[in-house]
């Protein structure tokens, strides 16, 4: 017997008010009836679209919905009205979005939107814009994504749908942050949280904490980011201990733990260099170094555990994109620990998954990792001379492909990372192409947004430091004095000059930023930025 119209109305009301526990209880109680859904049911298409939205909120997963949609393929949909056909296509588009096929989702939703506009119908338009915006975001097409997300928010506000407006704002906040509007993004998240905290919509609340974590992570506030991701995980687990978003938060947490571990390793390396500088009489390892090593091992192990748990969840959902991200992060962890042999197959597998999914962002990130692996071979001079040449050329090939893939998206951070990878390759011991390295460093500097202070800035600082050390400050100054400026603007030359002079003044002034600012009549903020860009001080100073 078909589920009643009243059931669909009650389910829609629970959805609108974000009464998640109630709606899922209704669906669980009606599961046997849902399994019998048929094109002959008068409200079947409406139920399928409602079910798609509940799957999006955490009920079962897209495979359950897909099994029901099977009955509507072929001749089954011929008996549907135009309105019901469009609802069916939206449900199918959601399954494409959920499985990672963004192109199929966009194609179906564009058809739906065009048809709805032609018919003068606005019902379900906000939802279609919301889903198509998410699909464009997945592809790194942020301008198109923001266009659709903003439209969905405007329509939701026009219908006075406060709950859906808040859900859409969570997506909008991240897109605004991508444009450098950090304060606005944080304000929108706070506004959305005010509305949603009155509900048991733990997935959306977890998304808010996760977004905050990613924002502060980019500002270099790693400890704070980790706390946000932990809160996000707790919220997701309240809905489902194996929720897909919980796996995503675990990957994000593992990434932050890795960055914290890298900071500690740099401190260990500096202490070792300081000990060598003091001479043989002071070579004994201080207790603080042993403590740092223990903390480094602890963070690395925790990151590995987070990734293994995330992989278990992604495997459960057969979520290829998530598995690719886990694999990529495992590759970086192995490379950080000097285990090139284990990093190599992880990077290759991440690229394979990205290629299979048509995910250019994952493919580019995998190629950046492979570039780092090949450059590690060059630095360590593994094998004969001919092998070093092979590794160097592979690094160049991978970094070139990473650049090409990144250019196909609107992800400026990804492009900056690819530029840095290409610059590090140009500056390796085999090529020593300093002009190419400078060009890549300048482009990456342009792409990294103001206020960003994370690992990408550190990688860029190391590249610039290597360029200056290898090419020689005197040669640079001499070239400028003779008018050999290359293609640089006066502003670029001024920035490079500042990165040469200010670190020297900083040392002479007892490493006091305030004294440098007073000595050169510039702001402490600018001194701090130049020192970071030159790789002289740690992030966070």
C-alpha positions in Angstrom: 0.0 0.0 0.0 1.5 3.4 -0.9 2.6 5.7 1.9 0.0 8.4 2.5 0.2 12.0 1.5 0.1 12.8 5.2 3.3 10.8 5.7 5.0 12.9 3.0 3.6 16.1 4.5 4.8 15.2 8.0 8.2 14.2 6.7 8.5 17.5 4.8 7.6 19.5 8.0 10.3 17.6 10.0 12.7 18.5 7.2 11.8 22.1 7.1 12.1 22.5 10.9 15.3 20.3 11.0 13.8 17.8 13.5 16.3 15.2 12.5 15.7 12.5 15.1 11.9 12.6 14.4 12.3 12.4 10.6 14.8 9.6 10.7 12.5 7.7 13.1 9.7 8.1 10.6 11.8 6.8 7.8 13.0 3.8 9.8 9.5 2.9 10.7 8.4 3.1 7.1 11.4 1.4 5.6 9.5 -1.7 4.5 6.9 0.4 2.7 9.7 2.6 1.1 11.2 -0.6 -0.3 8.0 -1.1 -2.3 7.9 2.4 -3.9 6.7 2.4 -7.5 6.0 4.9 -10.3 2.4 4.0 -9.8 2.3 5.7 -6.4 0.7 9.1 -6.7 3.3 10.8 -4.5 6.3 8.6 -5.4 8.5 11.3 -7.0 7.9 13.7 -4.1 8.9 10.9 -1.6 12.1 10.2 -3.5 13.1 13.9 -3.5 12.3 14.1 0.2 14.3 10.9 0.8 17.3 12.4 -1.1 17.2 15.4 1.3 17.1 13.1 4.3 20.0 11.1 3.0 21.9 14.5 2.7 21.0 15.1 6.4 22.5 11.7 7.4 19.8 9.0 6.8 21.4 5.8 5.4 23.5 6.8 2.3 23.0 7.4 -1.5 23.2 3.6 -2.3 19.9 3.1 -0.5 18.3 5.9 -2.5 19.8 4.6 -5.7 18.3 1.2 -5.2 14.9 2.8 -5.1 15.5 4.9 -8.1 16.3 1.8 -10.2 12.6 1.1 -10.4 12.0 4.4 -12.1 14.5 3.9 -14.9 13.4 2.9 -18.4 9.7 3.1 -19.1 8.8 3.7 -15.4 9.1 7.5 -15.7 7.0 7.8 -18.8 3.8 7.9 -16.6 5.1 10.8 -14.5 3.9 14.4 -14.8 6.5 17.0 -15.7 6.7 18.2 -12.1 7.3 14.7 -10.8 9.8 13.9 -13.6 11.8 17.0 -12.5 11.7 15.8 -8.9 13.0 12.4 -10.0 15.8 14.0 -11.9 16.8 16.0 -8.8 16.9 12.9 -6.7 19.1 11.2 -9.4 21.3 14.3 -9.5 21.8 14.0 -5.7 23.0 10.4 -6.0 25.5 11.6 -8.6 26.7 14.4 -6.3 26.9 12.0 -3.4 29.0 9.4 -5.3 31.4 12.2 -6.6 30.2 12.5 -10.1 29.9 16.3 -10.2 29.5 16.6 -13.9 26.5 14.3 -14.1 24.9 16.2 -11.1 25.5 19.6 -12.8 24.1 18.4 -16.1 20.9 17.0 -14.5 20.3 20.0 -12.3 20.9 22.5 -15.1 18.1 20.8 -17.0 15.8 21.0 -14.0 16.5 24.7 -13.4 16.0 25.6 -17.1 12.7 23.7 -17.1 11.4 25.1 -13.8 12.2 28.6 -15.0 10.4 28.0 -18.3 7.4 26.8 -16.5 7.5 29.8 -14.1 7.8 27.4 -11.2 10.0 28.2 -8.2 9.3 25.2 -6.1 12.5 23.2 -5.5 14.6 25.8 -7.3 16.5 26.8 -4.1 17.4 23.2 -3.5 18.6 22.7 -7.1 20.8 25.8 -6.9 22.1 24.5 -3.5 23.1 21.1 -4.9 24.5 22.5 -8.2 26.6 25.0 -6.2 28.1 22.2 -4.2 28.9 20.2 -7.3 30.8 23.2 -8.8 32.6 23.7 -5.5 33.7 20.1 -5.6 35.3 20.8 -9.1 37.1 23.9 -7.8 34.8 26.2 -9.8 34.3 28.6 -7.0 32.8 31.6 -8.9 30.0 29.4 -10.4 29.5 27.7 -7.0 29.1 31.0 -5.2 26.7 32.2 -7.8 24.4 29.2 -7.2 24.8 29.1 -3.5 24.0 32.8 -3.1 20.9 32.3 -5.3 19.8 29.4 -3.1 20.2 31.5 0.0 18.3 34.4 -1.5 15.4 32.2 -2.5 15.4 30.5 0.9 15.3 34.0 2.5 12.5 35.0 0.2 10.4 32.0 1.4 11.4 32.9 5.1 12.9 29.4 5.4 15.4 30.2 8.2 16.6 26.7 8.6 17.5 26.1 5.0 19.0 29.6 4.8 21.3 28.7 7.7 22.4 25.4 6.0 23.1 27.3 2.7 25.1 29.9 4.6 27.6 27.3 5.9 28.5 26.6 2.2 28.5 30.3 1.4 30.9 31.1 4.2 33.6 28.8 2.9 33.3 30.3 -0.6 33.6 33.8 0.8 36.7 32.7 2.7 38.2 31.4 -0.5 37.9 35.0 -1.8 39.8 36.3 1.2 36.7 37.5 3.1 37.7 35.8 6.4 35.8 38.1 8.7 32.6 37.9 6.7 32.9 34.1 6.5 33.2 33.8 10.3 30.2 36.2 10.8 28.0 34.1 8.5 29.0 30.9 10.4 28.0 32.5 13.7 24.7 33.6 12.3 24.0 30.1 10.9 24.9 28.5 14.2 22.5 30.7 16.1 19.6 29.3 14.0 20.7 25.7 13.9 21.7 25.3 17.6 18.0 25.1 18.4 17.8 21.9 16.4 19.3 18.4 16.5 20.9 18.9 13.1 24.3 17.7 14.3 25.7 17.3 10.7 25.2 21.0 9.9 26.5 22.0 13.3 29.5 19.8 12.7 30.0 21.4 9.3 30.2 24.8 11.0 32.9 23.7 13.4 34.7 22.0 10.5 34.6 25.2 8.4 36.0 27.2 11.4 38.8 24.6 11.7 39.8 25.0 8.1 39.7 28.8 8.3 41.9 29.1 11.4 44.2 26.4 10.0 45.0 28.5 7.0 45.9 31.4 9.4 48.5 29.1 11.0 46.5 28.5 14.2 47.0 24.8 14.2 46.1 24.0 17.8 42.9 26.0 17.5 42.1 24.2 14.2 42.5 20.8 15.9 40.0 21.8 18.6 37.4 22.8 16.0 37.9 19.5 14.2 37.5 17.5 17.4 34.2 19.3 18.2 33.1 18.6 14.6 33.8 14.9 15.1 31.8 14.8 18.3 28.8 16.4 16.6 29.0 14.1 13.6 29.2 11.1 15.9 26.0 12.1 17.7 24.2 11.6 14.3 26.2 8.5 13.2 29.4 7.0 14.4 30.3 6.2 10.8 29.1 9.4 9.1 31.0 10.4 6.0 31.6 13.9 7.4 33.2 12.3 10.5 35.7 10.7 8.1 36.4 14.1 6.5 37.0 15.7 9.9 39.4 12.9 10.8 41.4 13.6 7.6 41.4 17.3 8.4 42.6 16.5 12.0 45.3 14.2 10.7 46.5 16.9 8.3 46.8 19.4 11.2 48.6 16.9 13.4 51.1 16.4 10.6 51.7 20.2 10.3 52.2 20.4 14.1 54.7 17.5 13.8 56.6 19.2 11.1 56.9 22.3 13.2 58.4 20.2 16.0 60.8 18.5 13.6 62.1 21.9 12.5 62.7 22.8 16.1 64.6 19.5 16.6 66.7 20.3 13.5 67.5 23.8 14.7 68.6 22.5 18.1 70.9 19.9 16.4 72.4 22.7 14.2 72.9 24.8 17.3 74.6 22.0 19.1 77.0 21.4 16.2 77.8 25.1 16.1 78.7 25.1 19.8 81.2 22.3 19.3 81.9 18.7 20.4 81.8 19.6 24.1 78.0 20.4 23.8 76.9 17.5 21.6 75.0 15.7 24.3 71.2 15.6 23.4 69.3 17.9 25.8 66.3 16.6 27.6 64.1 19.1 25.7 65.1 17.5 22.4 64.1 14.0 23.7 60.7 15.5 24.7 60.3 17.1 21.3 61.1 13.8 19.6 58.5 12.0 21.7 55.9 14.6 20.9 56.8 14.3 17.2 56.3 10.6 17.2 53.0 10.9 19.2 51.6 13.4 16.7 52.6 11.3 13.7 51.1 8.2 15.3 47.8 10.0 16.1 47.7 11.3 12.5 48.1 7.7 11.2 45.3 6.5 13.5 43.0 9.2 12.3 43.6 8.3 8.7 43.1 4.6 9.3 39.8 5.3 11.0 38.7 7.6 8.2 39.6 4.9 5.6 37.4 2.4 7.5 34.4 4.8 7.3 35.1 5.6 3.6 35.4 1.9 2.8 32.1 1.3 4.5 30.4 3.9 2.2 32.6 3.0 -0.8 33.5 6.6 -1.1 36.4 6.8 -3.6 37.1 10.5 -3.2 37.5 10.2 0.5 39.8 7.1 0.1 41.9 9.2 -2.3 42.3 11.9 0.3 43.3 9.4 3.0 45.8 7.9 0.6 47.3 11.3 -0.2 47.8 12.2 3.4 49.3 8.8 4.2 51.8 9.5 1.4 52.8 12.8 3.0 53.3 11.2 6.4 55.6 8.5 5.0 57.6 11.2 3.1 57.9 13.3 6.2 59.5 10.4 8.0 61.9 9.7 5.1 60.1 6.5 4.0 60.1 7.3 0.2 59.4 3.7 -0.7 56.1 3.7 1.1 55.2 7.3 0.0 55.5 6.5 -3.7 52.7 3.9 -4.1 50.4 6.0 -1.9 50.9 9.1 -4.2 50.4 6.9 -7.3 47.2 5.5 -5.9 45.8 8.9 -5.0 46.4 10.1 -8.6 44.7 6.9 -10.0 41.6 7.6 -7.8 41.5 11.2 -8.9 41.8 10.2 -12.5 39.0 7.6 -12.1 36.8 10.2 -10.4 37.7 13.0 -12.8 38.8 15.0 -9.7 41.4 17.5 -11.0 42.1 18.8 -7.5 43.0 15.4 -6.1 45.1 14.7 -9.2 47.0 17.9 -8.9 47.6 17.3 -5.2 48.9 13.8 -6.0 51.2 15.2 -8.6 52.6 17.8 -6.1 53.3 14.9 -3.7 55.0 12.9 -6.4 57.1 16.0 -7.3 58.2 16.2 -3.6 59.1 12.4 -3.7 61.2 12.7 -6.8 63.0 15.8 -5.4 63.7 13.8 -2.3 65.5 11.3 -4.5 67.5 14.0 -6.1 68.5 15.6 -2.8 69.5 12.2 -1.3 71.4 11.3 -4.6 69.8 7.8 -4.5 71.3 5.5 -7.1 73.7 6.3 -9.9 74.0 9.7 -11.7 71.7 8.5 -14.4 69.1 7.7 -11.7 69.3 11.2 -10.3 68.6 12.6 -13.8 65.6 10.4 -14.1 64.2 11.5 -10.8 64.8 15.2 -11.6 63.1 14.9 -14.9 60.1 13.1 -13.3 59.9 15.9 -10.8 59.7 18.4 -13.6 57.1 16.4 -15.4 54.9 15.9 -12.4 55.2 19.6 -11.4 54.3 20.7 -14.9 51.2 18.5 -14.8 50.2 19.7 -11.4 50.4 23.3 -12.7 48.2 22.4 -15.7 45.6 20.7 -13.6 45.6 23.5 -11.0 45.0 26.1 -13.8 41.9 24.1 -14.7 40.3 25.0 -11.4 39.7 28.3 -9.5 41.6 27.0 -6.4 44.3 29.6 -6.0 45.8 27.7 -3.1 46.2 24.7 -5.2 47.8 26.7 -7.9 50.2 28.4 -5.4 51.2 24.9 -4.2 51.9 23.8 -7.7 54.0 26.9 -8.4 56.0 26.2 -5.3 56.5 22.6 -6.3 57.7 23.7 -9.7 60.0 26.3 -8.1 61.5 23.7 -5.8 62.1 21.4 -8.7 63.8 24.2 -10.7 66.0 24.9 -7.6 67.0 21.3 -7.0 70.6 20.2 -7.2 70.2 18.8 -10.7 68.6 21.8 -12.5 69.6 24.8 -10.5 67.5 27.0 -12.7 67.3 30.0 -10.5 65.5 32.3 -12.9 62.6 29.7 -13.2 62.7 29.3 -9.4 62.3 33.0 -8.9 59.5 33.2 -11.4 57.6 30.4 -9.6 58.2 32.0 -6.2 56.9 35.4 -7.4 53.8 33.8 -8.8 53.1 31.8 -5.6 53.6 35.0 -3.5 50.9 36.7 -5.7 48.5 33.8 -5.2 48.7 33.4 -1.4 46.2 35.7 0.2 46.8 38.3 2.9 46.8 36.9 6.5 47.5 33.4 5.4 50.2 31.9 7.5 50.2 28.1 7.2 52.5 25.5 5.7 52.2 26.9 2.2 53.8 30.1 3.4 56.6 28.1 5.1 57.3 26.2 1.9 57.4 29.4 -0.1 59.8 30.9 2.5 62.1 27.9 2.2 62.1 28.2 -1.6 63.0 31.9 -1.4 65.7 31.3 1.1 67.3 28.7 -1.1 67.2 31.0 -4.1 68.9 33.8 -2.2 71.5 31.5 -0.7 72.3 29.9 -4.0 72.2 32.8 -6.4 74.0 35.1 -4.1 72.9 38.4 -2.6 75.8 40.3 -4.2 74.9 39.1 -7.7 71.3 40.1 -7.2 72.2 43.6 -6.0 74.8 44.0 -8.7 72.3 43.1 -11.4 69.8 45.6 -10.0 72.4 48.4 -9.9 73.2 47.7 -13.6 69.5 47.9 -14.5 69.1 44.1 -15.1 65.6 43.8 -13.6 64.2 40.9 -15.8 60.5 41.2 -16.0 60.0 42.4 -12.4 58.0 45.4 -11.5 59.4 48.0 -9.1 57.1 46.7 -6.4 58.5 43.2 -6.8 62.1 44.5 -6.6 61.2 46.5 -3.5 59.8 43.3 -1.8 62.9 41.3 -2.7 65.2 44.0 -1.4 63.2 44.1 1.8 63.6 40.4 2.2 67.4 40.8 1.9 67.8 43.8 4.1 65.3 43.4 6.9 66.5 40.0 8.2 70.0 41.4 8.4 68.8 44.5 10.4 66.7 42.1 12.6 69.9 40.2 13.6 71.8 43.4 14.2 69.0 44.7 16.4 69.0 41.7 18.7 66.1 39.9 16.8 63.7 42.5 18.1 60.9 43.3 15.7 59.9 46.6 17.4 63.5 47.9 17.2 63.7 47.0 13.5 60.4 48.9 12.9 61.7 51.9 14.7 65.1 51.8 12.9 63.6 51.6 9.4 60.4 53.6 10.1 58.1 50.9 9.0 55.3 49.1 10.8 56.0 46.0 13.0 53.4 44.1 11.0 55.3 44.7 7.8 58.6 43.6 9.5 56.9 40.4 10.7 55.5 39.7 7.2 58.9 40.2 5.5 60.7 38.0 8.1 58.1 35.3 7.5 58.4 35.5 3.7 62.2 35.3 4.0 61.9 32.2 6.1 63.6 33.9 9.1 61.0 33.5 11.9 58.4 30.8 12.7 54.8 31.2 11.8 52.8 32.6 14.7 55.4 35.2 15.7 
